[in-house]
Amino acid sequence: VSVNPEKAYGERADELVQTVPRSMFDGMDVEVGMSFRATTPQGEQSVIVIETTDEEVVVDGNHPLAGIPLTFDVTVVDVREATKEELEHGHVHSEGGCGHD
């Protein structure tokens, strides 16, 4: 099964890559690959450090899989009719139920 980026994690958005002063991470040993939660006008945002210099840190707010077509190798091992409860809830339930009332 192949899933295009627009149906998965979306296309990459260049505006989600920002350079910020290293002083924003005062007292921290910031390294490439670290992730942080940033407060933005749109709310909390996960960012990943993609580059550092002595004065600046470049962070990326894109999901790591954004812009990448995904391919899954799946095998259907069983097919069954949905239960009445599953149809009412609109999703599949596992053996122990769905975890909500």
NUGU-693363 format. One line per 8 residues: number of its first residue (from 0); their letters; for each residue x, y, z of N, C-alpha, C, O, CB. Coordinates in pm, 1 decimal, m for minus. Glycine has a CB too. Example, Ala and Ser with C-alpha at 12.3 -4.5 7.8 and 13.67 -1.06 7.14 Angstrom:
BEGIN
0	AS	1319.0:m569.0:780.0:1230.0:m450.0:780.0:1320.0:m330.0:780.0:1423.6:m331.9:846.5:1130.8:m447.3:904.6; 1285.0:m225.0:708.0:1367.0:m106.0:714.0:1290.0:3.0:787.0:1340.9:113.8:803.9:1408.4:m59.8:572.5
***
This chain:
BEGIN
0	VSVNPEKA	84.8:m116.7:0.0:0.0:0.0:0.0:89.6:123.4:0.0:179.3:134.4:83.6:m96.6:m0.4:121.9; 67.0:214.7:m91.1:142.8:339.6:m97.0:52.6:456.1:m57.7:m63.5:462.8:m98.1:202.1:361.8:m238.7; 107.1:546.8:20.9:32.8:664.9:66.3:114.9:787.9:30.4:228.2:802.6:76.1:3.5:659.2:221.2; 58.6:875.6:m50.9:125.9:999.8:m88.7:131.1:1095.4:29.7:46.3:1088.2:118.6:54.6:1066.1:m208.0; 230.4:1185.8:32.0:246.0:1277.9:145.1:118.4:1353.1:182.3:88.4:1369.2:300.6:353.5:1377.0:114.0; 43.4:1399.0:82.6:m76.5:1478.2:114.5:m181.9:1396.9:188.4:m268.8:1454.3:254.1:m136.8:1535.3:m12.8; m175.9:1263.8:179.0:m269.5:1177.0:251.3:m206.3:1122.0:379.1:m272.9:1054.2:457.3:m315.4:1061.1:161.3; m78.5:1151.1:400.0:m6.5:1100.0:517.5:23.3:1216.7:612.4:m67.0:1265.9:680.1:126.4:1027.2:475.1
8	YGERADEL	147.7:1260.5:617.5:188.4:1367.3:709.4:197.8:1502.8:642.0:248.1:1598.2:701.4:320.9:1333.7:771.7; 150.0:1512.6:518.2:149.9:1639.1:445.7:282.7:1668.4:378.5:382.4:1599.3:400.0:115.1:1751.3:538.9; 281.5:1771.3:297.6:403.5:1818.5:231.6:485.4:1898.2:332.2:431.3:1948.3:430.8:370.1:1905.2:105.5; 613.4:1910.0:308.4:697.3:1992.2:394.4:660.5:2139.6:376.2:630.9:2184.0:265.3:847.4:1968.7:363.3; 662.7:2212.8:483.7:633.5:2356.0:481.2:761.3:2431.4:519.9:805.3:2425.4:634.7:514.5:2391.9:578.4; 820.0:2502.0:423.4:945.8:2573.8:448.0:934.0:2673.4:562.6:1031.5:2698.4:633.5:989.9:2646.4:322.0; 815.3:2730.6:581.2:798.1:2830.5:686.9:806.0:2770.4:827.6:813.6:2844.3:925.7:665.1:2900.8:669.5; 804.4:2637.1:838.2:817.8:2571.6:968.6:963.8:2548.4:1006.7:992.0:2496.2:1114.5:743.3:2438.8:968.2
16	VQTVPRSM	1056.4:2586.5:919.4:1200.3:2580.7:950.6:1242.5:2722.2:989.6:1229.9:2816.0:910.8:1286.3:2526.0:827.0; 1292.6:2736.1:1112.0:1327.8:2868.8:1161.9:1465.4:2867.7:1228.2:1507.3:2769.2:1289.0:1222.0:2918.3:1261.0; 1532.8:2979.5:1214.1:1659.8:3000.5:1283.1:1631.9:3088.9:1403.4:1573.4:3196.5:1390.9:1767.9:3064.9:1188.4; 1674.7:3041.9:1520.5:1650.1:3116.5:1644.5:1782.9:3135.7:1716.9:1876.7:3058.8:1696.2:1546.9:3042.2:1736.2; 1791.1:3238.0:1801.7:1914.9:3259.7:1876.0:1942.3:3143.7:1972.4:1850.7:3093.1:2037.1:1908.0:3392.3:1953.3; 2067.4:3102.7:1981.1:2104.9:2996.1:2073.1:2070.1:3034.0:2217.2:2046.9:2946.5:2300.6:2254.9:2965.1:2060.7; 2066.7:3162.5:2246.1:2034.2:3209.4:2381.8:1895.8:3163.5:2427.8:1868.2:3161.9:2547.7:2041.8:3361.6:2387.7; 1808.2:3126.1:2333.5:1676.1:3074.0:2371.3:1688.3:2939.9:2442.8:1593.9:2895.5:2508.1:1586.5:3059.2:2247.2
24	FDGMDVEV	1803.8:2875.4:2430.7:1828.6:2745.8:2493.3:1933.4:2759.5:2603.5:2013.8:2669.1:2626.0:1874.4:2642.4:2388.1; 1931.2:2873.5:2671.5:2030.8:2908.1:2772.8:2052.4:2793.4:2871.1:1958.3:2742.1:2931.7:1988.1:3034.1:2848.1; 2178.8:2755.0:2885.1:2214.3:2651.3:2980.1:2196.5:2509.1:2929.2:2223.5:2414.0:3002.4:2134.5:2668.5:3101.7; 2152.0:2492.8:2805.9:2130.1:2359.6:2750.3:2237.3:2327.2:2646.4:2282.3:2414.9:2572.7:1989.6:2349.4:2687.5; 2276.7:2202.6:2641.8:2372.0:2155.9:2541.6:2289.6:2106.2:2422.7:2258.3:1987.5:2413.9:2467.2:2042.1:2599.0; 2255.0:2196.0:2332.4:2165.5:2165.7:2220.2:2242.4:2093.9:2110.0:2348.8:2138.5:2067.3:2100.6:2295.1:2164.9; 2186.0:1980.6:2064.3:2249.4:1902.4:1958.8:2148.7:1871.7:1848.2:2028.0:1867.4:1872.0:2308.3:1771.9:2015.9; 2200.2:1850.4:1726.9:2115.6:1812.2:1613.8:2042.1:1683.7:1649.2:2100.8:1589.9:1703.0:2199.9:1794.0:1483.5
32	GMSFRATT	1912.3:1680.9:1618.0:1829.0:1564.1:1644.7:1744.2:1576.5:1769.9:1648.7:1501.0:1788.1:1914.6:1443.5:1655.9; 1778.7:1672.1:1857.5:1698.4:1690.9:1978.4:1562.5:1748.1:1941.3:1550.6:1822.3:1843.7:1770.7:1783.8:2079.1; 1460.4:1714.0:2018.5:1327.7:1769.6:1993.4:1281.8:1849.5:2114.9:1315.9:1818.8:2229.1:1226.3:1657.4:1960.4; 1203.8:1952.1:2086.5:1153.1:2042.4:2189.5:1008.7:2076.5:2158.3:962.9:2059.2:2045.4:1239.2:2171.1:2199.0; 937.1:2125.0:2258.6:803.5:2182.2:2238.8:820.7:2333.5:2237.5:879.3:2391.4:2328.9:701.3:2135.9:2351.9; 768.8:2396.5:2132.4:778.1:2542.2:2119.6:638.8:2602.2:2130.3:541.2:2544.3:2082.5:845.3:2582.7:1985.1; 630.6:2716.9:2192.4:503.5:2789.0:2200.7:496.5:2886.1:2084.2:584.2:2970.8:2067.7:488.8:2864.1:2337.5; 391.9:2873.7:2003.4:372.9:2959.0:1885.8:237.8:3027.3:1895.3:157.1:2991.0:1980.9:383.5:2876.8:1754.2
40	PQGEQSVI	210.6:3125.5:1809.7:77.8:3187.8:1809.5:m34.8:3086.3:1780.9:m150.3:3109.8:1816.4:73.8:3300.2:1705.4; m0.2:2974.1:1716.7:m98.9:2871.4:1686.4:m105.3:2764.2:1795.4:m179.4:2666.9:1781.4:m67.4:2807.1:1552.5; m29.2:2780.5:1903.0:m27.2:2683.4:2012.2:104.4:2609.2:2019.4:203.0:2649.9:1958.1:m140.4:2584.8:1996.6; 105.9:2500.1:2094.4:226.2:2420.0:2111.6:264.2:2351.3:1980.9:177.5:2305.9:1906.3:206.2:2316.4:2222.4; 394.6:2344.0:1953.8:446.0:2285.3:1829.9:571.6:2206.1:1862.1:661.2:2256.1:1930.2:475.6:2395.2:1722.9; 578.6:2082.7:1813.6:701.4:2004.6:1827.9:800.5:2049.3:1721.1:763.8:2066.9:1604.9:672.7:1851.3:1816.7; 926.3:2067.6:1760.9:1031.0:2105.0:1665.6:1151.8:2014.9:1687.7:1174.8:1965.8:1798.2:1070.4:2255.5:1680.7; 1228.2:1994.1:1581.5:1350.4:1914.6:1588.2:1467.1:2003.3:1547.0:1457.9:2077.0:1448.8:1341.2:1787.4:1497.0
48	VIETTDEE	1574.9:1996.4:1620.8:1695.6:2072.4:1588.8:1761.9:2006.8:1468.1:1794.3:1888.1:1471.3:1793.9:2078.6:1711.4; 1782.2:2085.5:1360.4:1843.9:2030.2:1239.4:1982.3:2088.0:1211.5:2055.2:2036.9:1126.6:1754.4:2055.0:1120.4; 2018.9:2195.8:1283.7:2150.9:2257.1:1262.9:2180.7:2348.2:1380.8:2090.0:2409.3:1437.3:2156.6:2336.9:1127.8; 2307.5:2357.3:1417.6:2347.8:2450.0:1523.8:2477.0:2520.9:1484.8:2561.1:2466.5:1413.3:2365.9:2375.1:1658.4; 2489.8:2642.6:1533.3:2615.6:2717.3:1524.8:2641.1:2773.7:1663.7:2563.3:2749.7:1756.0:2610.0:2832.5:1414.7; 2749.9:2848.5:1678.9:2778.5:2908.3:1809.4:2672.3:3010.1:1850.3:2648.5:3030.9:1969.3:2915.2:2975.0:1807.4; 2608.1:3073.6:1751.4:2510.5:3178.6:1781.4:2364.8:3140.7:1756.5:2274.2:3201.6:1813.3:2542.4:3298.4:1701.2; 2342.0:3040.0:1671.5:2204.0:3011.9:1629.6:2172.7:2862.1:1631.1:2261.4:2776.8:1627.4:2179.4:3067.9:1489.6
56	VVVDGNHP	2041.6:2834.6:1636.9:1990.3:2697.6:1628.5:1881.0:2698.5:1522.7:1792.8:2784.3:1524.8:1935.6:2645.5:1768.4; 1886.8:2603.0:1429.9:1783.0:2590.6:1327.3:1691.2:2476.4:1369.9:1735.5:2363.5:1390.9:1845.0:2564.7:1183.5; 1561.3:2508.6:1382.2:1461.9:2409.3:1421.6:1362.4:2388.6:1309.3:1334.6:2479.4:1231.0:1389.6:2451.8:1550.2; 1308.9:2266.5:1302.9:1213.8:2229.2:1197.9:1086.3:2179.8:1263.5:1088.3:2083.3:1340.0:1273.4:2120.4:1103.3; 974.6:2246.3:1233.5:845.0:2209.2:1289.1:768.8:2109.7:1203.7:657.9:2070.2:1239.7:761.9:2331.1:1308.2; 825.9:2068.1:1090.9:761.7:1967.2:1007.4:770.7:1830.4:1075.4:866.5:1802.1:1147.4:827.0:1962.7:866.7; 670.2:1746.2:1051.8:678.0:1608.7:1099.1:795.4:1542.7:1026.6:816.9:1571.2:908.8:542.7:1530.5:1074.2; 871.3:1456.4:1092.1:986.0:1393.0:1025.5:948.9:1318.1:896.7:1034.4:1301.5:809.8:1052.8:1296.9:1121.0
64	LAGIPLTF	825.1:1273.0:882.4:783.6:1201.1:761.8:709.4:1289.8:661.6:659.6:1240.4:560.4:695.9:1084.4:800.0; 701.6:1420.4:689.2:635.2:1512.3:595.5:709.4:1512.1:462.2:832.4:1513.8:458.4:628.9:1656.7:654.0; 633.8:1510.0:354.2:691.7:1516.3:220.8:743.0:1384.0:168.4:796.1:1377.7:57.5:801.6:1613.8:219.7; 728.3:1279.4:245.6:780.3:1148.1:206.0:665.3:1053.8:173.1:576.0:1034.0:255.5:868.5:1088.1:317.7; 666.5:995.3:53.2:565.5:892.6:23.8:591.3:770.7:113.0:705.6:728.1:129.1:568.5:852.1:m128.2; 485.8:715.8:169.9:499.1:601.3:258.8:454.7:474.8:186.8:357.1:476.1:111.8:417.1:622.1:387.7; 525.7:367.0:209.7:489.4:238.2:151.7:482.2:135.8:263.2:575.3:121.7:342.5:590.9:194.3:42.3; 370.4:64.2:268.5:349.2:m38.1:369.4:330.7:m172.4:300.7:262.3:m181.5:198.7:227.3:m4.1:458.2
72	DVTVVDVR	390.6:m275.1:355.5:372.1:m411.7:308.8:276.0:m476.9:407.2:313.4:m504.7:521.1:509.7:m490.8:298.6; 153.2:m501.4:364.6:50.7:m554.2:454.7:m2.8:m686.8:402.9:m1.7:m715.1:283.1:m64.2:m453.6:471.1; m48.9:m765.4:496.4:m114.9:m890.9:464.1:m245.0:m896.3:542.6:m243.6:m884.2:665.1:m23.6:m1014.1:496.4; m356.6:m914.1:474.5:m485.2:m929.2:540.9:m494.4:m1073.8:587.1:m491.1:m1166.3:506.0:m605.2:m890.8:445.9; m506.0:m1092.4:718.1:m508.4:m1228.5:772.0:m648.7:m1275.0:810.7:m671.3:m1394.1:832.0:m417.8:m1237.2:892.3; m742.1:m1181.3:819.5:m877.7:m1219.3:857.3:m972.9:m1107.2:818.8:m936.7:m989.6:821.2:m887.0:m1250.0:1009.3; m1093.2:m1144.5:783.7:m1199.9:m1048.7:755.0:m1322.8:m1096.5:830.1:m1357.4:m1214.6:824.9:m1227.9:m1035.6:599.8; m1388.9:m1005.1:899.8:m1510.4:m1040.5:972.7:m1609.7:m926.9:964.6:m1574.2:m814.0:930.4:m1479.2:m1074.2:1119.4
80	EATKEELE	m1731.7:m956.7:995.6:m1835.7:m853.7:999.9:m1815.4:m768.3:1124.8:m1771.2:m818.4:1228.2:m1978.5:m917.6:998.7; m1847.2:m641.0:1115.2:m1840.0:m552.0:1231.0:m1951.4:m587.7:1328.1:m2060.4:m628.2:1288.0:m1850.2:m402.9:1188.1; m1921.5:m571.8:1457.7:m2024.5:m594.3:1558.5:m2117.7:m473.1:1562.4:m2085.3:m366.9:1509.2:m1960.8:m620.2:1698.5; m2232.1:m490.2:1625.2:m2327.6:m379.3:1638.9:m2262.3:m262.2:1711.8:m2280.0:m146.6:1673.4:m2454.9:m425.4:1714.7; m2185.7:m293.4:1818.8:m2118.8:m188.9:1896.5:m2015.2:m114.0:1811.7:m2004.8:8.3:1820.5:m2051.3:m250.0:2020.3; m1939.3:m186.6:1730.4:m1840.8:m122.7:1643.4:m1908.2:m29.8:1543.4:m1859.6:80.4:1517.7:m1758.3:m228.3:1569.5; m2019.3:m74.1:1487.3:m2093.4:10.2:1393.0:m2145.6:135.8:1462.6:m2142.6:244.4:1404.6:m2210.5:m68.5:1330.5; m2193.1:121.9:1585.6:m2242.5:237.7:1661.9:m2130.1:335.6:1694.3:m2149.5:456.9:1687.8:m2309.6:191.3:1791.8
88	HGHVHSEG	m2011.9:282.9:1729.3:m1898.7:367.2:1766.8:m1820.0:417.9:1646.7:m1749.4:518.2:1656.7:m1806.9:291.1:1858.3; m1831.7:349.4:1532.8:m1763.0:393.3:1412.0:m1617.8:352.0:1401.9:m1542.6:407.0:1321.5:m1770.9:538.9:1402.6; m1577.2:253.7:1484.3:m1439.2:204.7:1477.4:m1432.1:62.4:1529.2:m1524.8:13.4:1593.8:m1344.1:295.8:1558.0; m1319.7:m3.8:1499.8:m1297.1:m142.2:1540.6:m1266.6:m149.0:1689.9:m1202.1:m59.9:1745.2:m1182.0:m204.7:1459.5; m1313.0:m254.2:1753.5:m1280.9:m279.6:1894.0:m1191.1:m402.4:1902.0:m1205.4:m496.5:1824.0:m1410.6:m299.6:1979.2; m1099.1:m400.1:1996.6:m1012.6:m516.7:2018.2:m1084.3:m613.7:2111.0:m1197.6:m588.8:2152.2:m873.9:m474.6:2078.0; m1018.6:m723.6:2143.5:m1078.9:m826.2:2226.9:m1133.9:m773.1:2357.6:m1242.0:m813.8:2400.0:m979.6:m932.4:2255.2; m1061.4:m682.6:2422.4:m1103.7:m630.5:2551.3:m1198.9:m513.3:2542.4:m1228.5:m452.3:2645.1:m985.5:m590.5:2629.3
96	GCGHD	m1247.7:m479.1:2426.1:m1333.9:m362.8:2408.6:m1257.6:m248.4:2347.8:m1148.7:m267.2:2293.7:m1394.5:m320.4:2540.6; m1314.1:m129.6:2356.3:m1251.3:m15.1:2289.2:m1187.7:83.8:2385.1:m1123.6:179.6:2341.8:m1352.7:56.5:2205.6; m1204.5:61.7:2515.9:m1139.4:150.4:2611.7:m1218.2:274.8:2646.2:m1169.2:360.5:2719.7:m1008.3:190.5:2559.5; m1338.2:286.3:2595.3:m1426.0:398.4:2633.4:m1568.6:348.9:2642.5:m1601.9:241.4:2592.7:m1415.7:516.0:2531.7; m1651.8:427.7:2705.9:m1793.4:388.3:2719.3:m1877.4:445.6:2608.7:m1998.2:422.4:2604.6:m1849.5:432.7:2853.3
***
